[in-house]
């Protein structure tokens, strides 16, 4: 059974087809990466319901976020050749949207937890996740890492 080392999570402007990533975090035993993403000019969809969950405003993203190019380049530098583990198929969508805006290709891969451990084991790991999500990328990625480690150690 493969054991994932890097865990990724995205927060987004909503769940509509034209929504976009607003925060990304990747954690492992050795690294904790988190950044807000400044919206690209053509990213316009905004869900106030999503904002109520993650607590990030458009103004904060514009002021404190890094551009998609900056985020993508930094992620390529940090995670080149690695396989990142996600708990949601939407994370692949957000990654694609981010890298399309940056006009870059990722130098790493993102795969769902099921690819690492199988569907049945992934279901058991998901049961170990907190019942209320923080809806912020770093705590959610960390929770997935901790649940995986707790289950795979048992």
Buried (B, 14 or more C-beta within 10 A) or exposed (E): EEEBBBBBBBBBBBEEEEBBBBBBBBBBEEEEBBBBBBBBEEBEBBBEEBBEEBEBEBEBBEEEBBBBBBBBBBBBEBBEEBBBBBBBEBBBBBBEBBBBBBEBEBBBEBBBBBBBBEEEBBEEBBEBBEEEBBBBBBBBBBBBBBBBBEBBEE
